[in-house]
Amino acid sequence: MTNIIEITGLTKTYSKLTALQDLNLTIQRGEVFGFIGPNGAGKTTTMRILTTLLKQTSGEAFIGGYSVAENPNEVRRLIGYMPDFFGVYEDMKVWEYLDFFAACYEVPFHQRRGMIGDLLDLVDLGHKRDAFVESLSRGMKQRLCLARTLAHDPQVLILDEPASGLDPRARIEMRELLRELQGMGKTIFFSSHILSEVADICTSIGIMEAGKLVAYGNLEEMRRQLQVHRLIQVRLLGATEPLKERLLHVPLVQSVTDGTAVELTPDIVRFDFTGDDMELSHLLRDLIQEGLPIISFSEEMGDLEDVFMHATRGIVN
């Protein structure tokens, strides 16, 4: 794969406020990149710079090899941008809305009719072709706005909170639509506050806090990078007390509980472990050699919320 988005040292300051500080990031063609962080973390600032709507103070950003600062027209042909708040036009039908934006992108008139039908089918709005935009539900308007960003067949989609304000069903529909667009070869860069859905769809994730990128990679890489607490689950044959007593004397073990404390079966013991893989392997070897009747020994992996809280802990503006 080749990099389609390259960001080096990207910084944006407003007087004494630093909205974005020394951001370095590369995204490969065909990736679905999730950009997460609290409000004011620098996500929207980054996206506005990438979409040529805002000038950076320093640093560089390239999309498809074109500088967003020096070659804005070329960049705009490569991207489709869906902002967190989008305008719709009163007294305009759905097909007219898409036709208007296709014309803005200089799509020839003879191509627009077929393209509009294809886009409406893609976002499952074909039955609303002649409806007025204002009559659509919020979820339908979100999908229509996404269709608008596809009017010129861009390589990269930059979506700011595409599932914001949607009900659960509409969020599922949006997630499936993003998967379909990925299957079509689009590169998707989107921000979200819905951590579980980011983890479910993204090939890579970046966590922002106070204008800084504090973690980057796929979820497994970030779990290892951030050393999120390792929660080990052990299932035994027989009484669990001997194992719990033994673990209390292991320096790398922080706490020990049995399964009943978290609604698991009473033959399970759970403990927090602060060591690495080799140290965990040695612990398992020692427990077996001591004759403890272990049936299973596994690590419970933290979810994206664990990673996010660990990555942003202690970061201040």
Secondary structure, 3 states (H helix, E strand, C coil): CCEEEEEEEEEEEECCEEEEEEEEEEEECCCEEEEECCCCCCHHHHHHHHCCCCCCCEEEEEECCEECCCCHHHHHHHEEEECCCCCCCCCCEHHHHHHHHHHHCCCCHHHHHHHHHHHHHHCCCHHHCCCEHHHCCHHHHHHHHHHHHCCCCCCEEEEECCCCCCCHHHHHHHHHHHHHHHHCCCEEEEECCCHHHHHHHCCEEEEEECCEEEEEECHHHHHHHHCCCEEEEEEECCCCHHHHHHHCCCCCEEEEEEHHHHCCCCCEEEEEECCCHHHHHHHHHHHHHCCCCEEEEEEECCCHHHHHHHHHCCCCC
